[in-house]
Amino acid sequence: MNYANIIAEQLNLGVRQVEKTIELLESGATVPFVARYRKEATGNLNEVQITAIRDILIKLKEIDKRRTAILQSISEQGKLTAELQQAIEQATTMTELEDLYLPYKPKRKTRATMAIEKGLQPLAEALMKQYQCDVEQLAMKYVDAEKGVEDTAAALAGARDIIAERVSEDISARNKIRNIFRRSAVLSSKVVKAKEEEAEKFQSWFDWKENAMRAPSHRILAMFRGEEEGFLRVKIAPEDDGPAIEALERQFVRGNYESSQQVDTAVKDSYKRLIAPSIETEYYNILKERADKEAIKVFAENLRQLLLASPLGQKRTLAIDPGFRTGCKVVCLDAQGQLIHNETIYPFTSVREERAAVSKLEALVEAFKIEAIAIGNGTAGRETEEVVKRCRFKSKVIAVMVSENGASVYSASDVARREFPDYDVTVRGAVSIGRRLMDPLSELVKIDPKSIGVGQYQHDVDQTMLHDSLEDVVISCVNSVGVELNTASRELLSYVSGIGPVLAGRIVDYRNKRGPFHSRKELMQVERLGDKAFEQCAGFLRVRESENPLDRSAVHPERYALVERMAEGVGASVEELMKDKELRSKIDINRFVSDDCGLPTLKDIMKELDKPGLDPRAKFEVFEFDKNVTRIEDLKEGMVLPGIVTNITAFGAFVDVGVHQDGLVHISQMANRRVNDPNEVVHLHQHVQVKVLEVDLRRHRISLSMKNI
């Protein structure tokens, strides 16, 4: 199979582009490396296109692997004809392959195989010819009590079973029914009898139907979850069987003889008992895969926005993990995020303890020269924020509510135990909250993305597909930002192009034993970090204290000599060139074009020389909730409040307005125009103004709007 031609056609790309990309990927290059440092080879393809090439390549290889297994199976049966082999070799999809294999696929006992064992295949073949004959007389020849064929009715029933299975295995017939399902299949669900009360959360789907191929992903996953939990019965089929049966009759039934009537009966049985359930399963899988992809796409986009959220930066931070009864765990971190102090305050047990908590916070801020306070947004979060606001600090300190999602998962993880073996989970959780404020990306890579709380039906979708997609996002984000080699955690380093968990561990061990790296080149001294790994990772790592200024940038070491020639050409050092815009303006990059270094790479180099190691993330902005609203009971219809977007789904966005319960802005309430994708309107952690439409205290549901504000 010519993979490059097929992929190029599917993605509307040049064959040469695809060939070079496949060649690079097959040689061990990562997607971020190919996108950033091999633009000339790929024709300037971006990460999305390169990832698509990789994913289609994997699928095509899976098809080829299945093709080989099918050819071997049929050959071992002695049934592989030249015509069948050609058809199998030319099949381009898994569905085509499985259809071709279906008549030869080893089966468990079926009604048809049992009928064949009883010697009824010749009768079935005679009936299929549909000649004018007395079928009772024809069937009489096959009555054999010893074989279990007691009478002509049993003989004809067995023959019809053989015909029905043959009809169900016919490729043309299956494609006809697939097309009818695609045009007119209805996705419907009904509540299981006597489970109405238990199934209250699925009430919307108790009696639901819609066109299956137009159903949105969130509804598909909701109904499928209801079925999985035993509360709903879900069906995917045309409402009227007539057109499907008529299509099969036109193909298989000829004339109006007695034999034709037997075939007609077998065709109807084949549709209802074999073909329709089989195609329904296919379409169940098609809808599930489509819904999974859409849900994962939403999750991946949310995760990308969360990981690339604005970092506060290296500030001395006090972090609080709030709690009413058990108190608030307080930790102080230095500018690098290292724990330097921890204790517990109890501001909610008595007035006296509240005063003591305020005094303690004031003292800690003064003692550790704290510049920012991070407050977990879970239970007691808003109340803790009020306590912090009552403090009289001697210097300017910002206070920020920080999402706790996943902090408890991190605090109980092996990663946290390795980082803080002498502290309990409450201290670790508070540290995680503080570090998230300083640098969300560096901290969140330590947590399973599914635990971060920004997905839609993440436990219902294909877990392998979800894992692979989210890992792609994390890798993309880490490499787009760049990683400081001397301060990065083992977990952060493991996502750098070409490194992985094992090499990340070796890099940290090297750093712990020998001190900080002095250059990128020193990486080559790490055990088992060879030329290939260095090529892949070097450009994404930063060594800010290196004597070579290019080590602080995204310029790849393979281009250092080129930059040095640029500097020589204007009579300057590399450092002077990076500092002086006027010197850079004198460089004609066209003079440096070569076979392996074209204008795309040269433009990237000039951009890096202008702003070396620039963090692509947005500038941090402080957000504050309405001080008069802290509980859901405080909300009133018509209120306009500040909020922060916490999650985006296919049907809308969830917004935190500071009452411990996120409200939903349905997609219809997101803009004064029709939108199909909430990501067109908002992004994660965006600061927004919302209007309260409805508050359901019993179900703890808040409906919000962003229209006409």
N, C-alpha and C positions, 0 to 999 in steps of 0.2 A: 504494500500500500504506500503510495506517495503522500506522506503526511503533509509536507509543505504545500503541495497543490491544494489539498482538501482544506487545510486551515486557512490558506490565503483566500480561497473562495468564500469560506464562511465569514471571515472577518473583513473582507474587502481590502486586503493588504497585498503588497507585492510579494511574489513567490521568493525572490532573493532575500527580502527582508526577513521572511519567516524562516528560510533555510539558515541564515546566519544566526538568528535568535535561537533556533533549535540547537544548532552547533554549540553555541555558548552555554546554553542550559545543560546540554548533555555532557559538557566538559566540566561541570561542577560550578559554574557561575550562578550567583543568586540573582533574583529579580531586581533588587535595589541596585546591585553593582552594574548589571547590564543596562538598566535605565539611566544610570548616572554617568557611567564611565565608558560605555561602548555605543555611543549615539551614532557614530559614523557607520559601524557595522550593521546596526539595525535600521538605519534610516530614520533615526530620532524617534523611535517608538517610546511611549510612556509606560509606566508601571502597569496600568490597567490593561493595555494591549499585550504586554509581555506576559502578564499573568493569564490572560485569556488564551494565548498561544500554548503556554505550559499546560493549562487545564484540558484543552481540547486534545493535545498530544497524549496526555495520560489516558483519556477516554478512548482514543483511537488505538492505543496499545492494548487496552483492556479488550476491545472488540477483536483485535488480532489474536489475542491469547485465547479468547472464546472460540474464534473461528478454527484455530488449530485443534482445540479439544473436540469440537463437533466433527471435523473431518476425520479425526482419529477414531471417534466412536462409531461413525457410520461405516468407515472402512473396515473396522474390526467385525462389524455385522455382515460384511460382504455385500453391502447394498449401495456402495458409492459408485454411481455412474459418472461418466465424463460430463454429462449435462448438469447433474446435481452438483458436482464439484465446481464447475464454472459458476453456477448460480451462487454457491456459498462464497466463493472467492470474490465475487463482484458485489456482495452485500455490503452496504455502508453503515447500517445501523444494527444495534443489538436486537431490535424487534424483528427486522428482516431475517437475521440469523436464526432466532428462536422459532420463527414461523417455518423456516425451511427444515429445521431440526425436529419439529413437533411430531411428524409421523414416525420418526425413527428413535425418538427419545424413549429410553426404558421406562415402562409405566408400572405402577402398582396395578393390581387386578381391577379392571373396569368391566362394565356390562358388556362392552364390545369384545374385550379379550376373552371373557368367559364364553361368549357366543361363538367365537372363532374356535375355541377349544372343543366346543360341541359339534364342530363340523359345519357350521352354518354360513361360512364365508361364500361358498359357491351360490347359495340361495340369495345372499345380499347382492352379489355381482349380477345375477340373473335379473333381479328386480330393478337394479340400477339401469339396465338396458331399456326398461320400460316398453317391452313388446306387449302386444295384445295377447293375454293368456289368462288361464284360470289359475289365480294365485293359490287357491286352496289345494288344487291338484298338484301344482308345482311344489308347494310346501310339504305335501304328503311324503315325498321322497326322503325328507330329512327328519321325519319323526323317528326318534330312537330313544326308548325309555331308559336304556342303559346309560346313555349319555346325558339324560336329564331333559330330553325334548319329548314331552308327554303327548303333545298333539300339534296340529297345524298352527293353532294360535300361538303356542310357545315358539314354534319354528319361525313364524313371521315376526314375532316380537324380538327374537334374537337377531334376525336379519336387519330389522329396523335399527337396533342398537348399533350394529356394525356400520350401517349407512350414516347414522347420526354422528358417530365419531369421525367418519371419513369427511363428512361435510364440515365438521368443526375444525378439522386440520387443513382444510383447503385455504391456501394463502389468499386467493381472490375473494373468497367468502368472508374471511376475517377482515380484510381491508374494507369491504363494503360496509360491514357492521361498524368498524372503527369510524368510518366517515359519517355514518348516521349518528353515532354517539357524539362525534365532534360537533355536528350541526345542532343536534336537538336533545342531547342528554340533560336531564334535570337533576340537580343536587337537592335532595329533600331529606328532612329529618323529622322524626316524631318521638315524643317522650315515651319511654318504656312504661307500660301500665303499672299503676300502683307506686310509681317512684316520683310522682310530681313534686311531693314535698321535699324529698331529699335532693332533687335536681333543680332547686330554685335558681342557682346561679346560671343554669342553662335555659332559663325560662324563655328567652328570646327565640330559641330554636325548637320549642315544643311542637310546632306545626309550621315548618318553614320549607319553602321551595324556591329555587331560582335557577337560571341557566348555569350549568356546571362550569362551562369554560369562561364565563364572565364573573364568577364568584371571586370576591377579594380574598386575599390570603388570610386575613385575621378571622373571617367567618369560616373558612374551610377548616382552619386549625381549631377553632372553637368547637365546631360540630364534631370533628374527629376526636377531640379530647372527650367530649360528652359521650361518644360511643365507646371510647377506650375505658371510661370509668363506669360504663354499664347503665347510663341514664338515657341515652338516645339510640334510636335505630336510624342509621344513615343509609341512603340508597342513591346510586348514580345510574340512571337509565332514562331512555326516552319515555315520555308519559304514555305514548301509543306504540305498542309492539308491531302494529300493522305494517308500516313501511319497511321495517327490517325483515319481517317474515316474507313479505312480497318480493323483496330483493333477492332473497335466497330461493324462493320458489321459481323466479324467472331464470335463475342460474341452473337449478337442478331438476325441476319438474317439467317433463315434456309430455304433452298429450293428456288424455283423460281416461287412461286405461286403469284397470284394477291395480296393475303394478305401479302406475304413476301415483295412484292414491296412497299406496304404501310408502313410496318415496316422500310424498307430501307430508304424511304423518311423521315420518322420520326427520324431515327438515324442521318442522315446527318443534319437535322434541329437542332437536339439536340446538336450536336457537335458545329455547327457554332453559334447558338443563345444562348445556355445555358452553355455547358461544357467548351468550349474554353475561353469565356470571364471570367468564374469563375476561371479556372486554371490560366489564365493570371493574374488575380487579386492576386491569391495566390503567383505566382512567382514574381509579382511586390513587394509584401510584403516581400517575401524571399530575393530578391535582395536588397530591401531597408534596411531590418534588417541587412543583411550581410555587406552592405556598411556602415551603421550607426556604427556597431560594430568596423569595421576597422578604420573608421574616428575617433571614440571616443578613440580607442586604441592609435592612433597617438597623439590625443589631450592630453590624460592622460599621455603618456610618456613625451611629451613636458612639460606639467605642472609639472611633477615630477622633471625633470631636472631644470626647472626654480626655483621651490621652494627650491631645494637643491643646488642652485648656491652658489658659494663661498662667504661667508660674509666677509666684511672688518673687522668687529668686532667693539668693543666699542672705537671709535675714535671721537674726536671733529670734527664736519663736517659742512662745509658751502655748502648749496645746492642752485642751481640756476634753476629756471624755465624760460627758454629763451623766448624772444619775441622782434620783431622788433619795431613796432609802440607803443605798450603799455608798452614797457620796460621789463627788466628782474627782476623778483621777487627773492630776495635774503633772505635766512633764515640762521641763525646760530643755530646749535644744540649742546647740550652737549654730553658727551660720552654715555649717556643713551638714546639719541634721543629726549630729551626734548627741546622745542623751547625756546631760550633765547633772540633772536633778529630777527627783520625782517625789510626790507626796499626795495625800488625799485631803480634800476639804469637804465640809458638810453644810452648805449654805441653806439647806431646806429642812433641817431638823428643828431649828429654833431661831428666834431673833438674835440671840447671843452668838450662835454659831454662824449666822449670816454675816454679822459684823466681823467676826474672826476671819471668815473666808475673804471678805473684802480687804481686810488688813494684810492677810497673807499674800493675796494676789498683788497688792501694791508693793509689798516688800520683795517679792520674787522678781517683779518687773524691774525694780530698782537694782537689786543685787546682780542680776544676770544681764542687765542692759538690754532687756527685751524690746524688740521693734514691732512685733506682730503677735496677735493672739488668735489661735485657731480653735473654734468651738464645734464639736460634733453636733450634727443636726438631728440626732435621734431623740429619744425620751429625755425630757428636761432640758433640751437644747435652747429653746427660746427663753426659758426661765433663767438658765445660766447666763445667757447673753445679757439679760436685764441686770444680773448681779455684776457682771463685768462693766456695764455702763455706769454703775454707781461708784466705781473705783475712781480715785483721784490720782492719776499717774503724773509724775513730775516731767515726763517727756512725752512726745507724741507717739501713741501706739494705736495701730489699726486693729480692729476686731472683726473677724470674718467667720461666718457659718460655713462649715465644710461637710460635704457628704460623708456619712459613715458607712455607706454601702460597701460590704466586703471587708471592713476593718476587723470584724470578729473572725472572719475566715482567715485573714492574714495572721492575727494574733495567736491563733491555735496551730499555725502551720509549721512545717519543718524549717522553713526559711526564717520565721520569726524566732524559733527556738535557737537556731544557729546564731542569729544576730544578738539575741538577748537571753542567753541561757540562764542567767541569774534573776530574771524578772518574770512576774506572772503575766497572764493574758491582758489584764487591765492596763498595765504599763505599756505593753507592746501596742495595744489598740490606740492608746493616746499618742504614742510616738508616730504611728501610721497617720493619724489625723493631722498632726503637725507637719509631717513631711509632705503630705498631699498638698497642703497649701504652698509649700516652698517649691515643689516640683512634682506635679501630678504624674507625669510620665515615669519618672524614676521610681516612684512608689507603687503605682498601679501595676507595673509589669510583674510585681511579686505575687499578684492575686490572680486566680483563675478568672478570666474575663466574664464567665457566666455568673460569677458571684457579685459583679459590680452593680447589677440592678438597672441596666439600661437596655434590656432586650425585650422582645415580644415573643411569648410562647417558646422561650429558649429550651425548655425541657421537653417540648413536643417535637422539635425538628430533628432532622438527621444529625446525630451527634458528631459523626466523623466530618461531615460537610461543615458543620458549625465550627468545630475545632480548627480545621484547616483554614477557613475563612478568617476567623478571629486572629489566628497566628500570623496570617499574611498582613493583617492590619497592624498588629503590634510591631512586626518586623519593619513594615513601611514607615511607621511613625518614629520608631527609634532611630532608624537610619536617616530619615529626613531631618531630624533635629541634630543628630550627631551626639557622640558620647565622650565625656572627659575620661581619658584612660586611667588617670590616677585617683579618681574618686568614685567611679562607677561601681555599683554592686555586682556581684556574680550574676544575679538574675538579669540586670540590664545588659551586661556584656554578652550574655548568652544569645540575645536577639540581634547582635551586630552581625552584618553580613559575613559569612564564612567562619564564624567562631563556634557557636553552639555551647551547650552546658559544660562539656568536658574541657575544652580549651579555655572557657571563661574561668573555670576553677583553677586551671594552671596559671592563668594570668594573675589572678588574685593571690595565689600562693607565692608566685614570683615577687609580686609587689610587697607582700607581707614580710618576706625574707630579706629582700635586697633594697627595699625602699622604693620611692616613686620612679617611674620611667622618666628618662631625660630626653627621649626622642621617640618618634615612631619606629625608627630603625632598630631600636633596642628590643622591640617586640620579637625580633628574629631569634633572640636568646631564650625565649620561653620554650620549654620542652615540647617538642612535636608540633610547634607552630612553623610550618614550612612555607615555601614560596607561594603556593596556591592560596593558603589561608591568608597570608600577608597581603597578597594582591587584592583579595576580596574585602578585607576588613579595614586596611590602613586608611583609606580616604574618609571613613566614617568615624574614625577616632581622633580625638583632639589631645594634644599635650601642650597645655597652655604655658608651662614653664620651660618649654624647649628653647634652645638657642636658635633653632631654625624657625623663623616666623611662619613658614608654610605649614609646619606641624600643628599650628593653631587653626588652620583653615580646612576647607573641603577639597583643596587641590590634592590630587593623588600623587604620591611619591614618584610614580612613573613619569610625571610631568615637571618635576623639580628642575631638571636640566633645561627644559624649554623656558621656564620662567626666569632662570638665571641668564639665559641668552637674551631674553626680553630686557632684563635689567641692564645687562652689559651694553645693549644697543642704545640706551639713553644715558649711559655713563653713571649708573647708580647701583647701589646694592639692592638685594631683594627687599630688605626691610624699608629702605628709602622709597622704593617703588610702591610698596603697599601703603605708605603713609602719605604720599604726594599724588594727588589727583592730576595735577598738571603734568607730571612725568608720565603717568599712565596714558594721558591723552595724546602723547607723542608716538605711541606704539601703533603701527599698522599691522593688525593681526593677520591680514591676508598674506603677509610675508612669511608667516609661520605655518601656513597650511601644508600638510604632508599627507601621504597615503593613509596613515592611521590616525591623524589628528586634523580634523576638519573644523569648519567655522563653529558648529554647535559646541564642541569641546572648548575651543578658544574663547568663545563668548562666556561660557561657564567660568573659565579661569579668570577672565577679566572681572566678572561679577564678584568672584571670591576675593580677588585682590582689593576690590573696592570696599567690601564689608566682610572681612575674614571671619568665618565661624558664626555668621549671623544666625541667631535663633529665629526660626520662621514663625514661632508662636506669637499671638497677639499680646499687647501690653496688658498687665494686670489692672483690673478696676475693682474697687471696693463696692460691695452691694449691701444694702440695708433693707430689712423688712419694715412694714408699717408697725410702729411701736405700740399702737393701740389694738393690734390684732395678734393674739398669741394662741387662741383655742378655736376649734371649729365652731363653738357656740358664739364666738364673737362676730362671725360672718353674717352679713345681711345682704339680701338681694339688691343689686344695683351698686354695691360698693365697687370702687375702682382702686386696685391695690398694686404695689410693685411685686413682681414675682421673678423666679428664676427657673428656666426650663430644665427639668431633671431627666426627662425621657421622651423620646419621639417614637411613635408607632405609625403604622400604615393608616390608622383612623384618626390620628390627632397627636397632640402633645400634652404631657403632664407638666404642671407648673406648681412649684412649691411657693406658697404665699405665707409660710411661717406658722402653720397650725398643726404640724405633725401629720398631715394628710394631704397628699398632692391632689390638686384639682385637674380635671380634664378639659382641655380646649379641643372640642371636636373639630375635625377638619373643616366642617361647614362654618365654624365660628372663628376661623383663623385669619381671614382677610376679606376685604370688600370685593372679592372676585372669586371665581371658581378655581380651586386648586385641587390637584390630584395627589400631590406629594407634600406632606408637611415640611420636609426638608427644604422646599422652595421658599418657605416663609420664615422658619425659625431654625436655630441651631442650639445644640446642647450648651447649657450654662449661660445662655443669652439672658440678659436682663430685660424683662418685658413689663408692660402695664396690662392688667386684665380686669375684666368686669365680672362680678359674681352674678351668675344667672339663676342658680338654684342650689340649695343646701339640703341634702337628705341626711339628717342626723342619725336615723335608725341604721342606715346602711353605710354611713360614713362616706358619702359620695358628694363631691363638689363639682358643679358644672360651671365652666368659665367661658368667657368670650374675649377675643382680641379685636372685635369689629367696632367701628364707630367710637373709638376712645380718643 
